[in-house]
Amino acid sequence: MPDRATIKLHPEWLAVLANEFEQDYMRELKAFLLQRKQRGAMIYPPGAEIFNALDSTPLSRVKVVILGQDPYHGPGQAHGLCFSVREGVPPPPSLVNIFRELESDLGLPVPRHGHLQRWAEQGVLLLNAVLTVERGQAGAHQGKGWERFTDAVVAAVNQHCRHVVFLLWGAQAQRKGAAIDTTRHRVLKAPHPSPLSAHRGFLGCRHFSQANQWLAQKGVEPVDWALP
């Protein structure tokens, strides 16, 4: 993890999260990551992209939050936005199902790539619960402190923003979003888009159209979910 002084993070996020970087758990997390790297572990995403979700979507612009679990653990996949891969990298199965639902819900053609940066730039916070992983080891960095940090991110959105739609896909995301103030925000729940569970209610959930309808009702510009 980069030093706080060199963290690529939007000033709006630093203003509300600065105290987190001073906590013991973050110092322990940084020491853990450094130790794993020194022992030869391949950690994804690269250090400069760990906070990409926050850097790409300033706090004042958040209108939708999608909560993922941890980064993709294959080479070249993770770049700091949940469910997203860069152009040229085949979309993983969960993202394929997300695109299937977009096509069914909004009639959008399935994109030729899985790079979700355009969503992030429109105010869709693509946040994983855990921000790092090791090559070939899903969940390798769970329970090391990231969950507390991303809880603070969710709490900041809950407190400082208005009229945000939270898309909580799967039990882990739903637990993480349990404290969201539903008098100010809209919470939509569905199973995870993984092939193991998508058929149990993710496919057909129509969350994308529901999110846009609610945003429009609140006077917030809806998200253009189409990818270039």
Biotite code that builds the C-alpha atoms (Angstrom):
import biotite.structure as struc

atoms = struc.array([
    struc.Atom([0.000, 0.000, 0.000], chain_id="A", res_id=1, res_name="MET", atom_name="CA", element="C"),
    struc.Atom([1.382, 3.465, -0.821], chain_id="A", res_id=2, res_name="PRO", atom_name="CA", element="C"),
    struc.Atom([2.148, 5.919, 1.976], chain_id="A", res_id=3, res_name="ASP", atom_name="CA", element="C"),
    struc.Atom([-0.672, 8.276, 2.812], chain_id="A", res_id=4, res_name="ARG", atom_name="CA", element="C"),
    struc.Atom([1.330, 11.157, 1.332], chain_id="A", res_id=5, res_name="ALA", atom_name="CA", element="C"),
    struc.Atom([1.473, 9.405, -2.047], chain_id="A", res_id=6, res_name="THR", atom_name="CA", element="C"),
    struc.Atom([-1.996, 7.810, -2.083], chain_id="A", res_id=7, res_name="ILE", atom_name="CA", element="C"),
    struc.Atom([-3.824, 8.541, -5.322], chain_id="A", res_id=8, res_name="LYS", atom_name="CA", element="C"),
    struc.Atom([-7.109, 9.486, -3.747], chain_id="A", res_id=9, res_name="LEU", atom_name="CA", element="C"),
    struc.Atom([-9.520, 12.293, -4.469], chain_id="A", res_id=10, res_name="HIS", atom_name="CA", element="C"),
    struc.Atom([-9.328, 15.090, -1.855], chain_id="A", res_id=11, res_name="PRO", atom_name="CA", element="C"),
    struc.Atom([-13.029, 14.664, -1.016], chain_id="A", res_id=12, res_name="GLU", atom_name="CA", element="C"),
    struc.Atom([-12.367, 11.093, 0.106], chain_id="A", res_id=13, res_name="TRP", atom_name="CA", element="C"),
    struc.Atom([-9.210, 12.015, 1.988], chain_id="A", res_id=14, res_name="LEU", atom_name="CA", element="C"),
    struc.Atom([-11.213, 14.623, 3.907], chain_id="A", res_id=15, res_name="ALA", atom_name="CA", element="C"),
    struc.Atom([-13.604, 12.011, 5.331], chain_id="A", res_id=16, res_name="VAL", atom_name="CA", element="C"),
    struc.Atom([-11.235, 9.023, 5.515], chain_id="A", res_id=17, res_name="LEU", atom_name="CA", element="C"),
    struc.Atom([-8.008, 10.641, 6.726], chain_id="A", res_id=18, res_name="ALA", atom_name="CA", element="C"),
    struc.Atom([-8.537, 9.321, 10.245], chain_id="A", res_id=19, res_name="ASN", atom_name="CA", element="C"),
    struc.Atom([-8.749, 5.751, 8.956], chain_id="A", res_id=20, res_name="GLU", atom_name="CA", element="C"),
    struc.Atom([-5.190, 5.915, 7.647], chain_id="A", res_id=21, res_name="PHE", atom_name="CA", element="C"),
    struc.Atom([-3.980, 6.756, 11.168], chain_id="A", res_id=22, res_name="GLU", atom_name="CA", element="C"),
    struc.Atom([-5.636, 3.738, 12.803], chain_id="A", res_id=23, res_name="GLN", atom_name="CA", element="C"),
    struc.Atom([-3.688, 0.712, 14.029], chain_id="A", res_id=24, res_name="ASP", atom_name="CA", element="C"),
    struc.Atom([-5.594, -1.633, 11.722], chain_id="A", res_id=25, res_name="TYR", atom_name="CA", element="C"),
    struc.Atom([-4.408, 0.277, 8.647], chain_id="A", res_id=26, res_name="MET", atom_name="CA", element="C"),
    struc.Atom([-0.810, 0.231, 9.845], chain_id="A", res_id=27, res_name="ARG", atom_name="CA", element="C"),
    struc.Atom([-1.126, -3.521, 10.410], chain_id="A", res_id=28, res_name="GLU", atom_name="CA", element="C"),
    struc.Atom([-2.690, -3.956, 6.976], chain_id="A", res_id=29, res_name="LEU", atom_name="CA", element="C"),
    struc.Atom([0.141, -2.031, 5.345], chain_id="A", res_id=30, res_name="LYS", atom_name="CA", element="C"),
    struc.Atom([2.708, -4.178, 7.195], chain_id="A", res_id=31, res_name="ALA", atom_name="CA", element="C"),
    struc.Atom([0.899, -7.346, 6.083], chain_id="A", res_id=32, res_name="PHE", atom_name="CA", element="C"),
    struc.Atom([0.898, -6.280, 2.432], chain_id="A", res_id=33, res_name="LEU", atom_name="CA", element="C"),
    struc.Atom([4.573, -5.363, 2.582], chain_id="A", res_id=34, res_name="LEU", atom_name="CA", element="C"),
    struc.Atom([5.441, -8.709, 4.175], chain_id="A", res_id=35, res_name="GLN", atom_name="CA", element="C"),
    struc.Atom([3.499, -10.650, 1.541], chain_id="A", res_id=36, res_name="ARG", atom_name="CA", element="C"),
    struc.Atom([5.197, -8.707, -1.242], chain_id="A", res_id=37, res_name="LYS", atom_name="CA", element="C"),
    struc.Atom([8.635, -9.315, 0.277], chain_id="A", res_id=38, res_name="GLN", atom_name="CA", element="C"),
    struc.Atom([7.851, -13.038, 0.351], chain_id="A", res_id=39, res_name="ARG", atom_name="CA", element="C"),
    struc.Atom([7.167, -13.013, -3.349], chain_id="A", res_id=40, res_name="GLY", atom_name="CA", element="C"),
    struc.Atom([3.372, -12.852, -3.398], chain_id="A", res_id=41, res_name="ALA", atom_name="CA", element="C"),
    struc.Atom([1.866, -11.341, -6.538], chain_id="A", res_id=42, res_name="MET", atom_name="CA", element="C"),
    struc.Atom([-0.693, -8.837, -5.247], chain_id="A", res_id=43, res_name="ILE", atom_name="CA", element="C"),
    struc.Atom([-3.511, -7.451, -7.377], chain_id="A", res_id=44, res_name="TYR", atom_name="CA", element="C"),
    struc.Atom([-4.329, -4.756, -8.311], chain_id="A", res_id=45, res_name="PRO", atom_name="CA", element="C"),
    struc.Atom([-1.049, -2.807, -8.617], chain_id="A", res_id=46, res_name="PRO", atom_name="CA", element="C"),
    struc.Atom([-0.441, -0.412, -5.724], chain_id="A", res_id=47, res_name="GLY", atom_name="CA", element="C"),
    struc.Atom([-1.343, 2.705, -7.696], chain_id="A", res_id=48, res_name="ALA", atom_name="CA", element="C"),
    struc.Atom([-4.771, 1.230, -8.503], chain_id="A", res_id=49, res_name="GLU", atom_name="CA", element="C"),
    struc.Atom([-5.794, -0.062, -5.060], chain_id="A", res_id=50, res_name="ILE", atom_name="CA", element="C"),
    struc.Atom([-7.954, 3.018, -4.433], chain_id="A", res_id=51, res_name="PHE", atom_name="CA", element="C"),
    struc.Atom([-9.086, 3.434, -8.035], chain_id="A", res_id=52, res_name="ASN", atom_name="CA", element="C"),
    struc.Atom([-12.783, 3.219, -7.132], chain_id="A", res_id=53, res_name="ALA", atom_name="CA", element="C"),
    struc.Atom([-12.491, 6.202, -4.800], chain_id="A", res_id=54, res_name="LEU", atom_name="CA", element="C"),
    struc.Atom([-10.243, 8.174, -7.102], chain_id="A", res_id=55, res_name="ASP", atom_name="CA", element="C"),
    struc.Atom([-12.576, 7.650, -10.066], chain_id="A", res_id=56, res_name="SER", atom_name="CA", element="C"),
    struc.Atom([-15.782, 8.605, -8.213], chain_id="A", res_id=57, res_name="THR", atom_name="CA", element="C"),
    struc.Atom([-15.510, 11.617, -5.870], chain_id="A", res_id=58, res_name="PRO", atom_name="CA", element="C"),
    struc.Atom([-17.787, 11.523, -2.827], chain_id="A", res_id=59, res_name="LEU", atom_name="CA", element="C"),
    struc.Atom([-19.919, 14.438, -4.024], chain_id="A", res_id=60, res_name="SER", atom_name="CA", element="C"),
    struc.Atom([-20.674, 12.643, -7.293], chain_id="A", res_id=61, res_name="ARG", atom_name="CA", element="C"),
    struc.Atom([-21.764, 9.270, -5.901], chain_id="A", res_id=62, res_name="VAL", atom_name="CA", element="C"),
    struc.Atom([-25.244, 8.355, -7.115], chain_id="A", res_id=63, res_name="LYS", atom_name="CA", element="C"),
    struc.Atom([-25.030, 4.534, -7.239], chain_id="A", res_id=64, res_name="VAL", atom_name="CA", element="C"),
    struc.Atom([-22.930, 2.131, -5.149], chain_id="A", res_id=65, res_name="VAL", atom_name="CA", element="C"),
    struc.Atom([-22.190, -1.406, -6.344], chain_id="A", res_id=66, res_name="ILE", atom_name="CA", element="C"),
    struc.Atom([-20.468, -3.562, -3.722], chain_id="A", res_id=67, res_name="LEU", atom_name="CA", element="C"),
    struc.Atom([-18.217, -6.403, -4.831], chain_id="A", res_id=68, res_name="GLY", atom_name="CA", element="C"),
    struc.Atom([-16.287, -8.906, -2.730], chain_id="A", res_id=69, res_name="GLN", atom_name="CA", element="C"),
    struc.Atom([-12.574, -8.904, -3.519], chain_id="A", res_id=70, res_name="ASP", atom_name="CA", element="C"),
    struc.Atom([-10.588, -8.209, -6.696], chain_id="A", res_id=71, res_name="PRO", atom_name="CA", element="C"),
    struc.Atom([-10.227, -10.699, -9.521], chain_id="A", res_id=72, res_name="TYR", atom_name="CA", element="C"),
    struc.Atom([-7.205, -12.900, -8.833], chain_id="A", res_id=73, res_name="HIS", atom_name="CA", element="C"),
    struc.Atom([-6.111, -13.631, -12.406], chain_id="A", res_id=74, res_name="GLY", atom_name="CA", element="C"),
    struc.Atom([-3.195, -11.835, -14.105], chain_id="A", res_id=75, res_name="PRO", atom_name="CA", element="C"),
    struc.Atom([-4.153, -8.531, -15.696], chain_id="A", res_id=76, res_name="GLY", atom_name="CA", element="C"),
    struc.Atom([-7.741, -8.553, -14.448], chain_id="A", res_id=77, res_name="GLN", atom_name="CA", element="C"),
    struc.Atom([-8.051, -6.351, -11.346], chain_id="A", res_id=78, res_name="ALA", atom_name="CA", element="C"),
    struc.Atom([-7.628, -2.599, -11.679], chain_id="A", res_id=79, res_name="HIS", atom_name="CA", element="C"),
    struc.Atom([-9.451, -1.291, -8.628], chain_id="A", res_id=80, res_name="GLY", atom_name="CA", element="C"),
    struc.Atom([-13.081, -1.205, -9.818], chain_id="A", res_id=81, res_name="LEU", atom_name="CA", element="C"),
    struc.Atom([-15.315, -4.068, -8.709], chain_id="A", res_id=82, res_name="CYS", atom_name="CA", element="C"),
    struc.Atom([-16.460, -6.405, -11.490], chain_id="A", res_id=83, res_name="PHE", atom_name="CA", element="C"),
    struc.Atom([-14.434, -4.421, -14.065], chain_id="A", res_id=84, res_name="SER", atom_name="CA", element="C"),
    struc.Atom([-11.562, -5.528, -16.300], chain_id="A", res_id=85, res_name="VAL", atom_name="CA", element="C"),
    struc.Atom([-9.593, -3.447, -18.768], chain_id="A", res_id=86, res_name="ARG", atom_name="CA", element="C"),
    struc.Atom([-10.278, -3.557, -22.479], chain_id="A", res_id=87, res_name="GLU", atom_name="CA", element="C"),
    struc.Atom([-8.681, -6.607, -24.053], chain_id="A", res_id=88, res_name="GLY", atom_name="CA", element="C"),
    struc.Atom([-9.269, -8.768, -20.973], chain_id="A", res_id=89, res_name="VAL", atom_name="CA", element="C"),
    struc.Atom([-12.178, -11.232, -21.383], chain_id="A", res_id=90, res_name="PRO", atom_name="CA", element="C"),
    struc.Atom([-15.091, -10.343, -19.051], chain_id="A", res_id=91, res_name="PRO", atom_name="CA", element="C"),
    struc.Atom([-15.273, -12.868, -16.174], chain_id="A", res_id=92, res_name="PRO", atom_name="CA", element="C"),
    struc.Atom([-18.482, -14.882, -15.688], chain_id="A", res_id=93, res_name="PRO", atom_name="CA", element="C"),
    struc.Atom([-20.069, -12.543, -13.106], chain_id="A", res_id=94, res_name="SER", atom_name="CA", element="C"),
    struc.Atom([-19.587, -9.575, -15.412], chain_id="A", res_id=95, res_name="LEU", atom_name="CA", element="C"),
    struc.Atom([-21.030, -11.565, -18.318], chain_id="A", res_id=96, res_name="VAL", atom_name="CA", element="C"),
    struc.Atom([-24.165, -12.065, -16.225], chain_id="A", res_id=97, res_name="ASN", atom_name="CA", element="C"),
    struc.Atom([-24.286, -8.363, -15.371], chain_id="A", res_id=98, res_name="ILE", atom_name="CA", element="C"),
    struc.Atom([-24.215, -7.608, -19.093], chain_id="A", res_id=99, res_name="PHE", atom_name="CA", element="C"),
    struc.Atom([-26.938, -10.202, -19.698], chain_id="A", res_id=100, res_name="ARG", atom_name="CA", element="C"),
    struc.Atom([-29.142, -8.430, -17.163], chain_id="A", res_id=101, res_name="GLU", atom_name="CA", element="C"),
    struc.Atom([-28.384, -5.032, -18.724], chain_id="A", res_id=102, res_name="LEU", atom_name="CA", element="C"),
    struc.Atom([-29.442, -6.389, -22.099], chain_id="A", res_id=103, res_name="GLU", atom_name="CA", element="C"),
    struc.Atom([-32.645, -7.891, -20.680], chain_id="A", res_id=104, res_name="SER", atom_name="CA", element="C"),
    struc.Atom([-33.495, -4.873, -18.504], chain_id="A", res_id=105, res_name="ASP", atom_name="CA", element="C"),
    struc.Atom([-32.581, -1.930, -20.722], chain_id="A", res_id=106, res_name="LEU", atom_name="CA", element="C"),
    struc.Atom([-32.167, -3.504, -24.159], chain_id="A", res_id=107, res_name="GLY", atom_name="CA", element="C"),
    struc.Atom([-28.496, -2.529, -24.271], chain_id="A", res_id=108, res_name="LEU", atom_name="CA", element="C"),
    struc.Atom([-26.237, -4.587, -26.530], chain_id="A", res_id=109, res_name="PRO", atom_name="CA", element="C"),
    struc.Atom([-23.661, -6.716, -24.713], chain_id="A", res_id=110, res_name="VAL", atom_name="CA", element="C"),
    struc.Atom([-20.435, -4.659, -24.662], chain_id="A", res_id=111, res_name="PRO", atom_name="CA", element="C"),
    struc.Atom([-17.335, -5.902, -26.428], chain_id="A", res_id=112, res_name="ARG", atom_name="CA", element="C"),
    struc.Atom([-15.255, -5.230, -23.317], chain_id="A", res_id=113, res_name="HIS", atom_name="CA", element="C"),
    struc.Atom([-15.618, -5.221, -19.535], chain_id="A", res_id=114, res_name="GLY", atom_name="CA", element="C"),
    struc.Atom([-14.057, -1.862, -18.686], chain_id="A", res_id=115, res_name="HIS", atom_name="CA", element="C"),
    struc.Atom([-16.523, -0.076, -16.371], chain_id="A", res_id=116, res_name="LEU", atom_name="CA", element="C"),
    struc.Atom([-14.590, 3.183, -16.004], chain_id="A", res_id=117, res_name="GLN", atom_name="CA", element="C"),
    struc.Atom([-17.370, 5.093, -17.756], chain_id="A", res_id=118, res_name="ARG", atom_name="CA", element="C"),
    struc.Atom([-19.798, 4.033, -15.033], chain_id="A", res_id=119, res_name="TRP", atom_name="CA", element="C"),
    struc.Atom([-17.378, 5.207, -12.337], chain_id="A", res_id=120, res_name="ALA", atom_name="CA", element="C"),
    struc.Atom([-16.986, 8.598, -14.006], chain_id="A", res_id=121, res_name="GLU", atom_name="CA", element="C"),
    struc.Atom([-20.781, 9.037, -13.962], chain_id="A", res_id=122, res_name="GLN", atom_name="CA", element="C"),
    struc.Atom([-21.008, 8.489, -10.215], chain_id="A", res_id=123, res_name="GLY", atom_name="CA", element="C"),
    struc.Atom([-21.204, 4.704, -9.866], chain_id="A", res_id=124, res_name="VAL", atom_name="CA", element="C"),
    struc.Atom([-18.916, 3.774, -6.961], chain_id="A", res_id=125, res_name="LEU", atom_name="CA", element="C"),
    struc.Atom([-17.556, 0.324, -7.863], chain_id="A", res_id=126, res_name="LEU", atom_name="CA", element="C"),
    struc.Atom([-16.290, -0.730, -4.437], chain_id="A", res_id=127, res_name="LEU", atom_name="CA", element="C"),
    struc.Atom([-14.961, -4.103, -3.386], chain_id="A", res_id=128, res_name="ASN", atom_name="CA", element="C"),
    struc.Atom([-15.213, -5.052, 0.293], chain_id="A", res_id=129, res_name="ALA", atom_name="CA", element="C"),
    struc.Atom([-11.545, -6.135, 0.182], chain_id="A", res_id=130, res_name="VAL", atom_name="CA", element="C"),
    struc.Atom([-9.211, -4.074, -2.003], chain_id="A", res_id=131, res_name="LEU", atom_name="CA", element="C"),
    struc.Atom([-6.341, -6.521, -2.613], chain_id="A", res_id=132, res_name="THR", atom_name="CA", element="C"),
    struc.Atom([-5.895, -10.198, -3.406], chain_id="A", res_id=133, res_name="VAL", atom_name="CA", element="C"),
    struc.Atom([-3.096, -12.598, -4.343], chain_id="A", res_id=134, res_name="GLU", atom_name="CA", element="C"),
    struc.Atom([-2.668, -14.304, -7.656], chain_id="A", res_id=135, res_name="ARG", atom_name="CA", element="C"),
    struc.Atom([-4.786, -17.424, -7.902], chain_id="A", res_id=136, res_name="GLY", atom_name="CA", element="C"),
    struc.Atom([-6.083, -17.148, -4.316], chain_id="A", res_id=137, res_name="GLN", atom_name="CA", element="C"),
    struc.Atom([-9.585, -15.734, -4.056], chain_id="A", res_id=138, res_name="ALA", atom_name="CA", element="C"),
    struc.Atom([-10.197, -14.154, -0.659], chain_id="A", res_id=139, res_name="GLY", atom_name="CA", element="C"),
    struc.Atom([-6.509, -14.259, 0.303], chain_id="A", res_id=140, res_name="ALA", atom_name="CA", element="C"),
    struc.Atom([-6.680, -10.852, 2.017], chain_id="A", res_id=141, res_name="HIS", atom_name="CA", element="C"),
    struc.Atom([-10.047, -11.167, 3.701], chain_id="A", res_id=142, res_name="GLN", atom_name="CA", element="C"),
    struc.Atom([-10.026, -10.419, 7.428], chain_id="A", res_id=143, res_name="GLY", atom_name="CA", element="C"),
    struc.Atom([-6.848, -8.320, 7.250], chain_id="A", res_id=144, res_name="LYS", atom_name="CA", element="C"),
    struc.Atom([-8.463, -4.922, 7.747], chain_id="A", res_id=145, res_name="GLY", atom_name="CA", element="C"),
    struc.Atom([-9.838, -3.906, 4.387], chain_id="A", res_id=146, res_name="TRP", atom_name="CA", element="C"),
    struc.Atom([-13.406, -4.644, 5.462], chain_id="A", res_id=147, res_name="GLU", atom_name="CA", element="C"),
    struc.Atom([-13.185, -2.038, 8.222], chain_id="A", res_id=148, res_name="ARG", atom_name="CA", element="C"),
    struc.Atom([-11.851, 0.552, 5.774], chain_id="A", res_id=149, res_name="PHE", atom_name="CA", element="C"),
    struc.Atom([-14.556, -0.093, 3.197], chain_id="A", res_id=150, res_name="THR", atom_name="CA", element="C"),
    struc.Atom([-17.190, -0.044, 5.955], chain_id="A", res_id=151, res_name="ASP", atom_name="CA", element="C"),
    struc.Atom([-15.974, 3.514, 6.591], chain_id="A", res_id=152, res_name="ALA", atom_name="CA", element="C"),
    struc.Atom([-16.389, 4.297, 2.879], chain_id="A", res_id=153, res_name="VAL", atom_name="CA", element="C"),
    struc.Atom([-19.980, 3.016, 2.908], chain_id="A", res_id=154, res_name="VAL", atom_name="CA", element="C"),
    struc.Atom([-20.676, 4.955, 6.110], chain_id="A", res_id=155, res_name="ALA", atom_name="CA", element="C"),
    struc.Atom([-19.314, 8.141, 4.513], chain_id="A", res_id=156, res_name="ALA", atom_name="CA", element="C"),
    struc.Atom([-21.662, 7.762, 1.544], chain_id="A", res_id=157, res_name="VAL", atom_name="CA", element="C"),
    struc.Atom([-24.553, 6.999, 3.869], chain_id="A", res_id=158, res_name="ASN", atom_name="CA", element="C"),
    struc.Atom([-23.840, 10.093, 5.952], chain_id="A", res_id=159, res_name="GLN", atom_name="CA", element="C"),
    struc.Atom([-22.657, 12.707, 3.457], chain_id="A", res_id=160, res_name="HIS", atom_name="CA", element="C"),
    struc.Atom([-24.660, 11.897, 0.316], chain_id="A", res_id=161, res_name="CYS", atom_name="CA", element="C"),
    struc.Atom([-28.353, 12.012, -0.508], chain_id="A", res_id=162, res_name="ARG", atom_name="CA", element="C"),
    struc.Atom([-30.440, 9.965, -2.922], chain_id="A", res_id=163, res_name="HIS", atom_name="CA", element="C"),
    struc.Atom([-27.916, 7.193, -3.565], chain_id="A", res_id=164, res_name="VAL", atom_name="CA", element="C"),
    struc.Atom([-28.966, 3.798, -4.901], chain_id="A", res_id=165, res_name="VAL", atom_name="CA", element="C"),
    struc.Atom([-27.137, 0.862, -3.316], chain_id="A", res_id=166, res_name="PHE", atom_name="CA", element="C"),
    struc.Atom([-27.078, -2.301, -5.435], chain_id="A", res_id=167, res_name="LEU", atom_name="CA", element="C"),
    struc.Atom([-26.402, -5.113, -2.976], chain_id="A", res_id=168, res_name="LEU", atom_name="CA", element="C"),
    struc.Atom([-25.771, -8.352, -4.837], chain_id="A", res_id=169, res_name="TRP", atom_name="CA", element="C"),
    struc.Atom([-25.173, -11.382, -2.638], chain_id="A", res_id=170, res_name="GLY", atom_name="CA", element="C"),
    struc.Atom([-25.188, -12.008, 1.109], chain_id="A", res_id=171, res_name="ALA", atom_name="CA", element="C"),
    struc.Atom([-21.837, -10.349, 1.787], chain_id="A", res_id=172, res_name="GLN", atom_name="CA", element="C"),
    struc.Atom([-22.852, -7.096, 0.114], chain_id="A", res_id=173, res_name="ALA", atom_name="CA", element="C"),
    struc.Atom([-26.186, -7.141, 1.908], chain_id="A", res_id=174, res_name="GLN", atom_name="CA", element="C"),
    struc.Atom([-24.490, -7.542, 5.282], chain_id="A", res_id=175, res_name="ARG", atom_name="CA", element="C"),
    struc.Atom([-22.149, -4.673, 4.459], chain_id="A", res_id=176, res_name="LYS", atom_name="CA", element="C"),
    struc.Atom([-25.079, -2.441, 3.552], chain_id="A", res_id=177, res_name="GLY", atom_name="CA", element="C"),
    struc.Atom([-27.247, -3.366, 6.528], chain_id="A", res_id=178, res_name="ALA", atom_name="CA", element="C"),
    struc.Atom([-26.897, 0.041, 8.213], chain_id="A", res_id=179, res_name="ALA", atom_name="CA", element="C"),
    struc.Atom([-27.794, 2.187, 5.190], chain_id="A", res_id=180, res_name="ILE", atom_name="CA", element="C"),
    struc.Atom([-30.422, 4.827, 5.961], chain_id="A", res_id=181, res_name="ASP", atom_name="CA", element="C"),
    struc.Atom([-33.304, 3.800, 3.706], chain_id="A", res_id=182, res_name="THR", atom_name="CA", element="C"),
    struc.Atom([-35.156, 7.059, 4.421], chain_id="A", res_id=183, res_name="THR", atom_name="CA", element="C"),
    struc.Atom([-32.454, 8.872, 2.403], chain_id="A", res_id=184, res_name="ARG", atom_name="CA", element="C"),
    struc.Atom([-31.231, 6.182, 0.043], chain_id="A", res_id=185, res_name="HIS", atom_name="CA", element="C"),
    struc.Atom([-32.639, 3.342, -2.072], chain_id="A", res_id=186, res_name="ARG", atom_name="CA", element="C"),
    struc.Atom([-31.428, -0.193, -1.400], chain_id="A", res_id=187, res_name="VAL", atom_name="CA", element="C"),
    struc.Atom([-31.941, -2.900, -4.034], chain_id="A", res_id=188, res_name="LEU", atom_name="CA", element="C"),
    struc.Atom([-31.028, -6.489, -3.177], chain_id="A", res_id=189, res_name="LYS", atom_name="CA", element="C"),
    struc.Atom([-30.477, -9.555, -5.353], chain_id="A", res_id=190, res_name="ALA", atom_name="CA", element="C"),
    struc.Atom([-28.354, -12.708, -5.390], chain_id="A", res_id=191, res_name="PRO", atom_name="CA", element="C"),
    struc.Atom([-24.753, -12.371, -6.568], chain_id="A", res_id=192, res_name="HIS", atom_name="CA", element="C"),
    struc.Atom([-24.265, -12.393, -10.367], chain_id="A", res_id=193, res_name="PRO", atom_name="CA", element="C"),
    struc.Atom([-21.882, -15.352, -10.085], chain_id="A", res_id=194, res_name="SER", atom_name="CA", element="C"),
    struc.Atom([-22.882, -18.328, -12.270], chain_id="A", res_id=195, res_name="PRO", atom_name="CA", element="C"),
    struc.Atom([-23.474, -20.202, -8.992], chain_id="A", res_id=196, res_name="LEU", atom_name="CA", element="C"),
    struc.Atom([-26.306, -17.900, -7.953], chain_id="A", res_id=197, res_name="SER", atom_name="CA", element="C"),
    struc.Atom([-27.328, -15.561, -10.792], chain_id="A", res_id=198, res_name="ALA", atom_name="CA", element="C"),
    struc.Atom([-30.222, -17.802, -11.826], chain_id="A", res_id=199, res_name="HIS", atom_name="CA", element="C"),
    struc.Atom([-31.701, -17.529, -8.308], chain_id="A", res_id=200, res_name="ARG", atom_name="CA", element="C"),
    struc.Atom([-32.872, -13.973, -8.848], chain_id="A", res_id=201, res_name="GLY", atom_name="CA", element="C"),
    struc.Atom([-30.071, -11.766, -10.135], chain_id="A", res_id=202, res_name="PHE", atom_name="CA", element="C"),
    struc.Atom([-31.094, -12.381, -13.730], chain_id="A", res_id=203, res_name="LEU", atom_name="CA", element="C"),
    struc.Atom([-34.404, -10.594, -14.050], chain_id="A", res_id=204, res_name="GLY", atom_name="CA", element="C"),
    struc.Atom([-33.911, -8.273, -11.045], chain_id="A", res_id=205, res_name="CYS", atom_name="CA", element="C"),
    struc.Atom([-34.135, -5.157, -13.259], chain_id="A", res_id=206, res_name="ARG", atom_name="CA", element="C"),
    struc.Atom([-31.944, -3.180, -10.879], chain_id="A", res_id=207, res_name="HIS", atom_name="CA", element="C"),
    struc.Atom([-30.530, -0.915, -13.564], chain_id="A", res_id=208, res_name="PHE", atom_name="CA", element="C"),
    struc.Atom([-33.908, 0.432, -14.684], chain_id="A", res_id=209, res_name="SER", atom_name="CA", element="C"),
    struc.Atom([-35.139, 0.640, -11.083], chain_id="A", res_id=210, res_name="GLN", atom_name="CA", element="C"),
    struc.Atom([-32.063, 2.630, -10.079], chain_id="A", res_id=211, res_name="ALA", atom_name="CA", element="C"),
    struc.Atom([-32.532, 5.100, -12.908], chain_id="A", res_id=212, res_name="ASN", atom_name="CA", element="C"),
    struc.Atom([-36.245, 5.512, -12.219], chain_id="A", res_id=213, res_name="GLN", atom_name="CA", element="C"),
    struc.Atom([-35.562, 6.304, -8.560], chain_id="A", res_id=214, res_name="TRP", atom_name="CA", element="C"),
    struc.Atom([-32.745, 8.739, -9.380], chain_id="A", res_id=215, res_name="LEU", atom_name="CA", element="C"),
    struc.Atom([-34.988, 10.553, -11.853], chain_id="A", res_id=216, res_name="ALA", atom_name="CA", element="C"),
    struc.Atom([-37.738, 10.796, -9.249], chain_id="A", res_id=217, res_name="GLN", atom_name="CA", element="C"),
    struc.Atom([-35.248, 12.472, -6.905], chain_id="A", res_id=218, res_name="LYS", atom_name="CA", element="C"),
    struc.Atom([-34.072, 14.934, -9.542], chain_id="A", res_id=219, res_name="GLY", atom_name="CA", element="C"),
    struc.Atom([-30.742, 13.161, -10.069], chain_id="A", res_id=220, res_name="VAL", atom_name="CA", element="C"),
    struc.Atom([-29.500, 12.507, -13.600], chain_id="A", res_id=221, res_name="GLU", atom_name="CA", element="C"),
    struc.Atom([-29.833, 8.764, -14.329], chain_id="A", res_id=222, res_name="PRO", atom_name="CA", element="C"),
    struc.Atom([-26.823, 6.641, -15.255], chain_id="A", res_id=223, res_name="VAL", atom_name="CA", element="C"),
    struc.Atom([-26.129, 5.905, -18.910], chain_id="A", res_id=224, res_name="ASP", atom_name="CA", element="C"),
    struc.Atom([-25.282, 2.235, -18.476], chain_id="A", res_id=225, res_name="TRP", atom_name="CA", element="C"),
    struc.Atom([-24.166, 1.781, -22.108], chain_id="A", res_id=226, res_name="ALA", atom_name="CA", element="C"),
    struc.Atom([-20.439, 1.285, -22.573], chain_id="A", res_id=227, res_name="LEU", atom_name="CA", element="C"),
    struc.Atom([-18.621, 2.803, -25.554], chain_id="A", res_id=228, res_name="PRO", atom_name="CA", element="C"),
])
